[in-house]
Amino acid sequence: MLFSSLTAAAGLLPLLASATPISGPKSPKVNKRDFSSGPLLPGNFPDPSFIKVNGTYYAFSTNSGGLNAPVATSPDFTTWTLMDGHDALPKVGAWSTGANVWASDPMQLSDNTFVLYYTAVSTDPSGKHCVGAATSSNVVGPYTPLDDSIACPIAQGGAIDPAGFTDADGTLYVVYKIDGNSIGDGGNCGNGDGKVPTPLMLQLLQSDGVTPNGDPQQILDRDAADGPLIEAPSLSRIADDSSDGGWLYLLFFSSNCYSGSLYDTSYAYSTTSVHGPYTKASQPLVVTGSDGGALYSPGGMDTAIDIGLESNVVFHADQGQTADVRQLWGGKVNVDVPGRKVTI
């Protein structure tokens, strides 16, 4: 396997006196970074997710460069190497045409095997996306896809942006977005008037991590402050003696349209259970202009399952001011558990 080394400093360093702006003709001027020293990789790596296995970090992205699920690795979350030409998901399930394979997300099971959740265009005449799953004994694959999808609400607009989650008792879930804006009335991201819901759904899974158990549950939806949609959910938990069951649950998500300056990363929390109810934070976590002005359209954040043990996060932000190249960025979140507040 050929590796091409692409190194960049991660978003985990102390405040810097100065920093170099991201390359690109329209990159915003940067005076001082707040939490990073720039993108982790120079190329396109949108909708990232990550997992840590045996001391090594692995990041996955939406299809790019002819690969369904590109992978990058890091020994320390600081220096990253793109696995040149490696596709963790060379084939998709029979339910899909194979087009637009987005937002691959890995999860490790208790038997040390792995599930990769992903979304792709279905074979339904509507051309909507559905959520699928694939399995492997190796974190970087190749993953073997299931023949059938695990979430495919075509009438509601399809489903995208899956992310796996393991609760403290070992119960498995996948959270995803119903892509309602794909059947909207037009305008901003297809749902400018906000008439069509874009809820985030929680699906209980059997112990194999790929078989749905019962019906999915809506845990959050957009409101006026979110613009046309919410999407890109990622679930985490952190120990909290004051919460029911001893855990504070954090649901990270993006708001507004990905192809514009209003796209952001927000979060909601639940003190009850992973099922909610969730309370949205009063303001987003990361917005255009964050990190000393370096970020444009930051979204798609992925977090570790137990954020108290692993506080690193990944997300993407535009190179320049278009979504043509969405680069991999990183940071470290801090959770004020009593105050129910997350910062980066």
VONU-714013 format. One record per residue (C-alpha): residue in one letter; z, y, x. Coordinates in Angstrom, 1 decimal, always signed. Example, Ala and Ser with C-alpha at 12.3 -4.5 7.8 and 13.67 -1.06 7.14 Angstrom:
<rs>
+------+--------+--------+--------+
: resn :     zz :     yy :     xx :
+------+--------+--------+--------+
:    A :   +7.8 :   -4.5 :  +12.3 :
:    S :   +7.1 :   -1.1 :  +13.7 :
+------+--------+--------+--------+
</rs>
This chain:
<rs>
+------+--------+--------+--------+
: resn :     zz :     yy :     xx :
+------+--------+--------+--------+
:    M :   +0.0 :   +0.0 :   +0.0 :
:    L :   -1.0 :   +3.4 :   +1.4 :
:    F :   +1.5 :   +6.2 :   +1.3 :
:    S :   +0.7 :   +9.9 :   +1.8 :
:    S :   +3.7 :  +11.9 :   +2.9 :
:    L :   +4.2 :  +15.0 :   +0.8 :
:    T :   +7.5 :  +16.6 :   +1.7 :
:    A :   +9.2 :  +19.5 :   +0.1 :
:    A :  +12.7 :  +20.8 :   +0.0 :
:    A :  +14.5 :  +19.8 :   -3.2 :
:    G :  +16.1 :  +22.2 :   -5.7 :
:    L :  +19.6 :  +21.4 :   -4.6 :
:    L :  +20.3 :  +23.8 :   -1.7 :
:    P :  +22.7 :  +26.7 :   -1.6 :
:    L :  +21.5 :  +30.2 :   -2.5 :
:    L :  +18.9 :  +31.4 :   +0.0 :
:    A :  +18.5 :  +34.9 :   +1.3 :
:    S :  +14.8 :  +34.7 :   +0.7 :
:    A :  +12.1 :  +32.2 :   -0.2 :
:    T :   +8.4 :  +31.8 :   -0.2 :
:    P :   +6.7 :  +32.0 :   -3.6 :
:    I :   +4.9 :  +29.0 :   -5.0 :
:    S :   +1.3 :  +28.9 :   -3.8 :
:    G :   -1.4 :  +30.0 :   -6.2 :
:    P :   -3.0 :  +33.3 :   -7.2 :
:    K :   -0.8 :  +33.9 :  -10.2 :
:    S :   +2.5 :  +32.7 :   -9.0 :
:    P :   +5.4 :  +35.0 :   -9.8 :
:    K :   +7.1 :  +37.0 :   -7.0 :
:    V :  +10.3 :  +35.4 :   -5.9 :
:    N :  +13.1 :  +37.5 :   -4.4 :
:    K :  +15.9 :  +35.0 :   -4.2 :
:    R :  +16.2 :  +31.5 :   -5.5 :
:    D :  +19.1 :  +30.7 :   -7.8 :
:    F :  +19.1 :  +26.9 :   -7.4 :
:    S :  +16.1 :  +25.6 :   -5.5 :
:    S :  +13.7 :  +26.3 :   -2.6 :
:    G :  +10.5 :  +25.4 :   -4.5 :
:    P :   +8.6 :  +22.5 :   -6.0 :
:    L :   +9.4 :  +19.0 :   -4.8 :
:    L :   +5.7 :  +18.1 :   -4.6 :
:    P :   +2.7 :  +20.4 :   -4.3 :
:    G :   +0.4 :  +18.7 :   -6.8 :
:    N :   +0.3 :  +17.9 :  -10.5 :
:    F :   +3.3 :  +15.8 :  -11.6 :
:    P :   +3.9 :  +16.7 :  -15.3 :
:    D :   +6.5 :  +15.3 :  -17.7 :
:    P :   +8.6 :  +13.8 :  -14.9 :
:    S :  +11.4 :  +11.2 :  -15.2 :
:    F :  +13.5 :   +9.7 :  -12.5 :
:    I :  +15.8 :   +6.7 :  -11.8 :
:    K :  +18.0 :   +5.8 :   -8.8 :
:    V :  +17.9 :   +2.2 :   -7.6 :
:    N :  +19.7 :   +0.9 :   -4.5 :
:    G :  +20.1 :   +4.4 :   -3.1 :
:    T :  +16.5 :   +5.4 :   -3.6 :
:    Y :  +15.1 :   +7.9 :   -6.2 :
:    Y :  +11.9 :   +7.1 :   -8.0 :
:    A :  +10.1 :   +9.7 :  -10.1 :
:    F :   +7.3 :   +8.9 :  -12.6 :
:    S :   +4.9 :  +11.3 :  -14.4 :
:    T :   +2.2 :  +11.7 :  -17.0 :
:    N :   -1.2 :  +10.3 :  -16.1 :
:    S :   -2.8 :  +12.2 :  -13.2 :
:    G :   -5.5 :  +11.5 :  -10.6 :
:    G :   -6.8 :   +8.5 :  -12.5 :
:    L :   -3.4 :   +6.8 :  -12.6 :
:    N :   -1.5 :   +6.0 :  -15.8 :
:    A :   +1.9 :   +6.3 :  -14.2 :
:    P :   +2.1 :   +7.9 :  -10.8 :
:    V :   +5.2 :   +7.4 :   -8.7 :
:    A :   +7.0 :   +9.4 :   -6.0 :
:    T :  +10.0 :   +8.3 :   -4.0 :
:    S :  +12.9 :  +10.0 :   -2.2 :
:    P :  +15.8 :   +8.7 :   -0.1 :
:    D :  +17.9 :  +11.8 :   -0.8 :
:    F :  +16.4 :  +13.9 :   -3.6 :
:    T :  +15.2 :  +16.3 :   -0.9 :
:    T :  +12.2 :  +14.8 :   +0.7 :
:    W :   +9.7 :  +13.2 :   -1.6 :
:    T :   +6.7 :  +10.9 :   -0.9 :
:    L :   +3.9 :  +10.3 :   -3.4 :
:    M :   +2.9 :   +6.7 :   -3.5 :
:    D :   -0.8 :   +7.4 :   -3.0 :
:    G :   -3.0 :   +5.4 :   -5.3 :
:    H :   -0.1 :   +3.4 :   -6.8 :
:    D :   -0.1 :   +3.0 :  -10.6 :
:    A :   +3.1 :   +1.6 :  -12.0 :
:    L :   +1.3 :   +0.9 :  -15.3 :
:    P :   -2.2 :   -0.2 :  -14.5 :
:    K :   -2.8 :   -1.6 :  -18.1 :
:    V :   -1.4 :   -0.4 :  -21.4 :
:    G :   -0.7 :   -2.4 :  -24.6 :
:    A :   -3.4 :   -3.7 :  -26.9 :
:    W :   -2.3 :   -1.1 :  -29.5 :
:    S :   -3.7 :   +1.7 :  -27.3 :
:    T :   -7.2 :   +2.9 :  -26.3 :
:    G :   -5.7 :   +3.6 :  -22.9 :
:    A :   -6.3 :   +7.4 :  -23.2 :
:    N :   -3.8 :  +10.1 :  -22.4 :
:    V :   -0.9 :   +8.0 :  -21.1 :
:    W :   +2.0 :  +10.5 :  -21.1 :
:    A :   +5.6 :  +10.8 :  -20.1 :
:    S :   +6.4 :   +7.4 :  -18.5 :
:    D :  +10.2 :   +6.8 :  -18.4 :
:    P :  +11.9 :   +3.9 :  -16.6 :
:    M :  +15.2 :   +2.3 :  -17.5 :
:    Q :  +17.1 :   -0.5 :  -15.7 :
:    L :  +18.6 :   -3.3 :  -17.8 :
:    S :  +21.8 :   -5.2 :  -17.1 :
:    D :  +19.9 :   -8.1 :  -15.5 :
:    N :  +18.3 :   -5.6 :  -13.0 :
:    T :  +14.9 :   -5.8 :  -14.6 :
:    F :  +13.2 :   -2.6 :  -15.8 :
:    V :  +11.5 :   -1.2 :  -18.9 :
:    L :   +9.0 :   +1.6 :  -18.7 :
:    Y :   +8.5 :   +3.6 :  -21.9 :
:    Y :   +5.3 :   +5.5 :  -22.3 :
:    T :   +3.0 :   +7.1 :  -24.9 :
:    A :   -0.7 :   +6.8 :  -25.3 :
:    V :   -3.5 :   +7.3 :  -27.8 :
:    S :   -3.4 :   +4.5 :  -30.4 :
:    T :   -6.4 :   +2.5 :  -31.7 :
:    D :   -5.8 :   +4.0 :  -35.1 :
:    P :   -8.8 :   +6.1 :  -36.3 :
:    S :   -6.6 :   +9.1 :  -36.4 :
:    G :   -6.3 :   +9.1 :  -32.6 :
:    K :   -2.6 :   +9.9 :  -32.7 :
:    H :   -0.2 :   +8.9 :  -30.0 :
:    C :   +2.4 :   +6.1 :  -30.3 :
:    V :   +5.2 :   +4.9 :  -28.0 :
:    G :   +4.9 :   +1.7 :  -26.1 :
:    A :   +7.0 :   -0.3 :  -23.6 :
:    A :   +6.3 :   -2.4 :  -20.5 :
:    T :   +8.5 :   -4.6 :  -18.3 :
:    S :   +8.8 :   -5.4 :  -14.7 :
:    S :  +11.1 :   -7.0 :  -12.1 :
:    N :  +10.4 :   -4.2 :   -9.8 :
:    V :  +11.2 :   -0.5 :  -10.4 :
:    V :   +7.7 :   +0.6 :   -9.3 :
:    G :   +5.9 :   -2.2 :  -11.2 :
:    P :   +3.4 :   -3.2 :  -11.9 :
:    Y :   +4.7 :   -3.2 :  -15.4 :
:    T :   +3.4 :   -5.6 :  -18.0 :
:    P :   +2.9 :   -3.9 :  -21.4 :
:    L :   +3.9 :   -5.2 :  -24.8 :
:    D :   +1.0 :   -5.9 :  -27.1 :
:    D :   +2.5 :   -3.9 :  -29.9 :
:    S :   +3.9 :   -0.3 :  -29.9 :
:    I :   +7.6 :   +0.3 :  -30.6 :
:    A :   +7.2 :   +3.6 :  -32.5 :
:    C :   +4.0 :   +4.6 :  -34.3 :
:    P :   +4.5 :   +7.0 :  -37.2 :
:    I :   +0.9 :   +7.9 :  -37.7 :
:    A :   +1.3 :   +9.6 :  -41.0 :
:    Q :   +3.9 :  +12.0 :  -39.5 :
:    G :   +1.6 :  +12.9 :  -36.5 :
:    G :   +2.4 :  +10.0 :  -34.1 :
:    A :   +5.1 :   +9.8 :  -31.5 :
:    I :   +5.4 :  +11.0 :  -27.9 :
:    D :   +7.9 :  +11.7 :  -25.0 :
:    P :  +10.0 :   +8.5 :  -25.0 :
:    A :  +13.2 :   +8.3 :  -22.9 :
:    G :  +15.5 :   +5.3 :  -22.6 :
:    F :  +19.3 :   +5.5 :  -22.9 :
:    T :  +22.2 :   +3.1 :  -22.3 :
:    D :  +25.5 :   +3.9 :  -24.0 :
:    A :  +28.9 :   +3.2 :  -22.4 :
:    D :  +29.2 :   -0.1 :  -24.2 :
:    G :  +25.8 :   -1.3 :  -23.0 :
:    T :  +23.9 :   -0.6 :  -26.3 :
:    L :  +20.3 :   +0.4 :  -25.6 :
:    Y :  +18.3 :   +3.1 :  -27.3 :
:    V :  +15.0 :   +5.0 :  -26.9 :
:    V :  +14.7 :   +8.6 :  -28.0 :
:    Y :  +11.3 :  +10.2 :  -28.7 :
:    K :   +9.6 :  +13.0 :  -30.5 :
:    I :   +7.6 :  +12.8 :  -33.7 :
:    D :   +4.4 :  +14.7 :  -32.9 :
:    G :   +4.3 :  +16.6 :  -36.1 :
:    N :   +2.5 :  +19.6 :  -34.6 :
:    S :   -0.6 :  +17.4 :  -34.2 :
:    I :   -1.1 :  +17.6 :  -37.9 :
:    G :   -0.1 :  +21.2 :  -38.3 :
:    D :   -2.1 :  +24.1 :  -39.8 :
:    G :   -3.2 :  +25.4 :  -36.4 :
:    G :   -2.1 :  +28.3 :  -34.3 :
:    N :   +0.4 :  +27.9 :  -31.5 :
:    C :   +0.4 :  +24.3 :  -30.3 :
:    G :   -1.1 :  +23.4 :  -33.7 :
:    N :   +2.0 :  +24.4 :  -35.7 :
:    G :   +2.2 :  +28.1 :  -35.5 :
:    D :   +3.7 :  +28.5 :  -38.9 :
:    G :   +6.3 :  +25.8 :  -38.2 :
:    K :   +5.7 :  +24.1 :  -41.5 :
:    V :   +5.5 :  +20.6 :  -40.0 :
:    P :   +8.7 :  +19.1 :  -38.6 :
:    T :   +8.8 :  +17.8 :  -35.0 :
:    P :  +12.1 :  +15.8 :  -35.1 :
:    L :  +13.6 :  +13.9 :  -32.2 :
:    M :  +14.3 :  +10.3 :  -33.2 :
:    L :  +16.8 :   +7.8 :  -31.9 :
:    Q :  +15.8 :   +4.1 :  -32.1 :
:    L :  +18.4 :   +1.4 :  -31.5 :
:    L :  +17.0 :   -1.5 :  -29.4 :
:    Q :  +17.9 :   -5.1 :  -28.9 :
:    S :  +19.3 :   -6.2 :  -25.5 :
:    D :  +15.8 :   -6.7 :  -24.1 :
:    G :  +15.2 :   -3.0 :  -24.3 :
:    V :  +11.9 :   -3.3 :  -26.0 :
:    T :  +12.6 :   -4.7 :  -29.5 :
:    P :  +13.5 :   -2.1 :  -32.2 :
:    N :  +16.7 :   -2.9 :  -34.2 :
:    G :  +16.6 :   -1.3 :  -37.6 :
:    D :  +15.0 :   +2.1 :  -38.5 :
:    P :  +15.0 :   +5.1 :  -36.2 :
:    Q :  +17.4 :   +8.0 :  -36.9 :
:    Q :  +16.6 :  +11.7 :  -36.8 :
:    I :  +19.0 :  +13.5 :  -34.5 :
:    L :  +17.5 :  +17.0 :  -34.1 :
:    D :  +14.6 :  +19.1 :  -35.3 :
:    R :  +13.2 :  +22.5 :  -34.5 :
:    D :  +14.4 :  +25.8 :  -36.0 :
:    A :  +12.9 :  +29.3 :  -35.9 :
:    A :  +14.2 :  +29.9 :  -32.4 :
:    D :  +12.2 :  +26.9 :  -31.1 :
:    G :   +8.8 :  +28.1 :  -32.1 :
:    P :   +6.3 :  +25.5 :  -33.3 :
:    L :   +8.1 :  +22.4 :  -31.9 :
:    I :  +10.8 :  +20.7 :  -29.9 :
:    E :   +9.9 :  +17.8 :  -27.6 :
:    A :  +10.6 :  +16.0 :  -24.3 :
:    P :  +14.1 :  +14.6 :  -25.2 :
:    S :  +16.4 :  +13.2 :  -22.6 :
:    L :  +19.9 :  +11.8 :  -23.4 :
:    S :  +22.9 :  +11.9 :  -21.1 :
:    R :  +26.7 :  +11.3 :  -21.5 :
:    I :  +29.7 :  +12.5 :  -19.5 :
:    A :  +33.3 :  +11.4 :  -19.8 :
:    D :  +35.4 :  +13.6 :  -22.2 :
:    D :  +38.9 :  +12.7 :  -23.3 :
:    S :  +38.8 :  +15.2 :  -26.1 :
:    S :  +35.6 :  +13.7 :  -27.8 :
:    D :  +35.5 :  +10.8 :  -30.2 :
:    G :  +35.1 :   +7.6 :  -28.1 :
:    G :  +35.7 :   +9.5 :  -24.8 :
:    W :  +32.2 :  +10.8 :  -24.2 :
:    L :  +30.3 :  +14.0 :  -24.6 :
:    Y :  +26.7 :  +13.4 :  -25.4 :
:    L :  +24.0 :  +15.8 :  -24.2 :
:    L :  +20.5 :  +15.9 :  -25.6 :
:    F :  +18.1 :  +17.9 :  -23.4 :
:    F :  +14.8 :  +19.0 :  -24.9 :
:    S :  +12.0 :  +21.6 :  -24.6 :
:    S :  +11.1 :  +24.3 :  -27.1 :
:    N :   +7.9 :  +26.2 :  -27.9 :
:    C :   +4.4 :  +25.4 :  -26.7 :
:    Y :   +3.9 :  +23.8 :  -23.2 :
:    S :   +0.9 :  +26.1 :  -22.4 :
:    G :   +2.7 :  +29.4 :  -22.4 :
:    S :   +5.5 :  +31.5 :  -21.1 :
:    L :   +7.9 :  +30.7 :  -23.9 :
:    Y :   +8.2 :  +27.0 :  -23.0 :
:    D :  +11.7 :  +26.2 :  -21.9 :
:    T :  +14.4 :  +23.6 :  -21.5 :
:    S :  +17.4 :  +23.6 :  -23.9 :
:    Y :  +20.2 :  +21.3 :  -24.8 :
:    A :  +22.4 :  +20.2 :  -27.7 :
:    Y :  +25.7 :  +18.3 :  -27.6 :
:    S :  +27.7 :  +15.8 :  -29.7 :
:    T :  +31.4 :  +15.1 :  -29.5 :
:    T :  +31.1 :  +12.2 :  -32.0 :
:    S :  +28.5 :   +9.7 :  -30.7 :
:    V :  +25.0 :   +9.3 :  -29.5 :
:    H :  +24.0 :   +9.4 :  -33.1 :
:    G :  +25.3 :  +13.0 :  -33.4 :
:    P :  +25.6 :  +15.3 :  -35.1 :
:    Y :  +24.3 :  +17.6 :  -32.4 :
:    T :  +25.0 :  +21.3 :  -31.9 :
:    K :  +22.4 :  +23.3 :  -30.2 :
:    A :  +23.5 :  +25.5 :  -27.3 :
:    S :  +23.4 :  +29.2 :  -27.9 :
:    Q :  +20.7 :  +29.8 :  -25.3 :
:    P :  +18.2 :  +27.8 :  -23.3 :
:    L :  +19.1 :  +26.2 :  -19.9 :
:    V :  +15.9 :  +27.1 :  -18.0 :
:    V :  +13.2 :  +29.7 :  -19.0 :
:    T :  +10.3 :  +31.4 :  -17.5 :
:    G :  +11.7 :  +33.7 :  -14.8 :
:    S :  +14.6 :  +31.4 :  -13.9 :
:    D :  +15.4 :  +30.5 :  -10.3 :
:    G :  +14.9 :  +34.0 :   -9.0 :
:    G :  +11.6 :  +34.5 :  -10.9 :
:    A :  +10.0 :  +31.4 :   -9.5 :
:    L :   +9.6 :  +29.4 :  -12.7 :
:    Y :   +6.9 :  +29.7 :  -15.3 :
:    S :   +6.9 :  +27.4 :  -18.4 :
:    P :   +9.7 :  +25.1 :  -17.2 :
:    G :  +10.1 :  +22.0 :  -19.4 :
:    G :  +10.2 :  +18.2 :  -19.7 :
:    M :  +13.6 :  +17.9 :  -18.0 :
:    D :  +14.9 :  +14.4 :  -17.3 :
:    T :  +18.5 :  +13.6 :  -16.6 :
:    A :  +20.5 :  +10.6 :  -15.5 :
:    I :  +22.2 :   +8.5 :  -18.2 :
:    D :  +25.8 :   +9.3 :  -16.9 :
:    I :  +25.5 :  +12.9 :  -15.8 :
:    G :  +29.0 :  +12.8 :  -14.5 :
:    L :  +27.9 :  +10.3 :  -11.8 :
:    E :  +24.4 :  +11.6 :  -11.1 :
:    S :  +23.9 :  +15.3 :  -11.8 :
:    N :  +20.4 :  +15.7 :  -10.3 :
:    V :  +17.6 :  +16.5 :  -12.8 :
:    V :  +13.8 :  +16.8 :  -12.6 :
:    F :  +11.5 :  +18.9 :  -14.7 :
:    H :   +8.0 :  +20.5 :  -14.3 :
:    A :   +6.9 :  +24.1 :  -14.1 :
:    D :   +3.4 :  +25.6 :  -13.9 :
:    Q :   +1.8 :  +26.5 :  -10.6 :
:    G :   +0.7 :  +30.0 :  -11.4 :
:    Q :   +0.6 :  +30.8 :  -15.1 :
:    T :   -1.5 :  +28.0 :  -16.6 :
:    A :   -0.7 :  +24.3 :  -17.4 :
:    D :   -3.5 :  +23.0 :  -15.2 :
:    V :   -1.1 :  +22.1 :  -12.5 :
:    R :   +2.5 :  +21.3 :  -13.6 :
:    Q :   +4.6 :  +20.7 :  -10.5 :
:    L :   +7.7 :  +18.6 :  -10.0 :
:    W :  +10.9 :  +20.6 :   -9.6 :
:    G :  +14.5 :  +19.5 :   -9.2 :
:    G :  +18.0 :  +20.9 :   -9.6 :
:    K :  +21.6 :  +19.9 :  -10.1 :
:    V :  +23.4 :  +20.6 :  -13.4 :
:    N :  +27.0 :  +21.4 :  -13.9 :
:    V :  +28.8 :  +20.5 :  -17.2 :
:    D :  +31.7 :  +22.5 :  -18.4 :
:    V :  +33.0 :  +19.7 :  -20.6 :
:    P :  +35.8 :  +21.6 :  -22.5 :
:    G :  +33.4 :  +24.6 :  -23.0 :
:    R :  +30.5 :  +22.4 :  -24.0 :
:    K :  +28.3 :  +24.3 :  -21.6 :
:    V :  +25.6 :  +23.2 :  -19.1 :
:    T :  +24.4 :  +25.3 :  -16.2 :
:    I :  +22.0 :  +24.7 :  -13.4 :
+------+--------+--------+--------+
</rs>
